[in-house]
């Protein structure tokens, strides 16, 4: 009888932790990895200049292993994260000037630049 009560408590705790995780995940920038539907659509374009030379779209694609422009149906933070990680590691000595122009859900255009 005691073991049945123990397993019920474990089950309830497990379900409460799952619920808390889902609620928490809806309010963090990395929420694009959550299972819940994500309802933002962002059009973006990545521009990179190194030593005064602007990279072509193909060079940008090779640099980040991601589309240099298009629609992001998840959070735009996904694109920012990819670019920021590259610039913090492999590209840290390139002195690249990176700019991502984007607009989300038809709102006004914004510009994002990686932090140094």
C-alpha positions in Angstrom: 0.0 0.0 0.0 2.8 2.4 0.8 4.6 1.7 -2.5 1.4 2.7 -4.4 1.2 6.0 -2.6 4.9 6.6 -3.3 4.5 6.0 -7.1 1.4 8.3 -7.1 3.5 11.1 -5.5 6.3 10.5 -8.0 3.8 10.6 -10.9 2.3 13.9 -9.7 5.7 15.5 -9.1 6.8 14.4 -12.6 3.7 15.9 -14.2 4.1 19.2 -12.2 7.7 19.4 -13.3 6.6 18.9 -16.9 4.0 21.7 -16.6 6.5 24.1 -15.0 9.0 23.4 -17.8 6.4 24.1 -20.5 5.4 27.4 -18.9 9.0 28.4 -18.3 10.0 27.6 -21.9 7.3 30.0 -23.3 9.2 33.0 -21.8 12.8 32.5 -22.8 14.6 33.5 -26.0 15.5 29.8 -26.8 11.8 28.9 -27.0 12.2 28.1 -30.7 13.2 24.6 -29.6 10.0 24.1 -27.6 7.4 21.7 -28.9 4.7 24.4 -28.5 3.6 26.2 -31.7 5.6 29.3 -32.5 3.6 32.0 -34.2 6.2 34.5 -35.5 7.3 34.8 -39.1 10.4 36.8 -39.7 12.0 37.9 -43.0 15.7 38.4 -42.6 18.9 39.1 -44.6 22.4 38.6 -43.3 25.1 40.9 -44.6 28.8 40.5 -43.9 31.8 42.7 -44.7 35.4 41.6 -44.1 38.3 43.9 -44.8 36.1 46.2 -46.8 34.8 43.4 -49.0 31.1 42.3 -48.9 30.6 38.6 -48.9 28.3 37.1 -51.5 25.2 35.2 -50.4 27.0 31.9 -51.2 30.0 32.9 -49.0 27.7 33.8 -46.2 25.9 30.4 -46.5 29.3 28.7 -46.3 30.4 30.8 -43.4 27.4 30.1 -41.1 26.0 26.9 -42.7 22.6 28.6 -42.8 20.5 30.5 -45.4 21.8 34.1 -45.8 18.2 35.4 -46.3 14.7 34.1 -46.2 11.9 33.4 -43.8 12.4 32.1 -40.3 9.3 30.5 -38.9 10.8 30.0 -35.5 12.2 32.8 -33.3 14.7 35.1 -35.0 16.9 34.4 -32.0 17.7 31.1 -33.7 19.5 33.0 -36.5 21.1 35.4 -34.1 22.4 32.5 -32.0 24.0 30.8 -35.1 25.8 34.0 -36.2 26.9 35.0 -32.7 28.3 31.5 -32.0 30.3 31.6 -35.2 31.6 35.1 -34.6 32.6 34.2 -31.0 34.6 31.1 -32.1 35.7 30.5 -35.7 35.3 34.1 -36.9 36.6 35.9 -33.9 39.9 37.0 -35.7 38.1 38.0 -39.0 37.0 41.5 -37.7 33.8 40.9 -39.7 31.1 43.5 -39.7 27.9 41.5 -39.5 24.4 42.9 -39.8 21.1 41.1 -39.9 18.1 43.1 -41.2 14.8 41.6 -40.2 11.1 42.3 -39.7 8.8 40.1 -37.7 5.1 39.6 -38.6 5.2 42.6 -41.0 6.4 45.1 -38.4 9.1 47.7 -39.1 12.6 46.6 -40.1 15.1 46.2 -37.3 18.9 45.6 -37.4 20.8 43.2 -35.2 24.6 43.1 -34.9 26.6 40.5 -32.9 28.2 41.6 -29.6 31.9 41.8 -29.5 
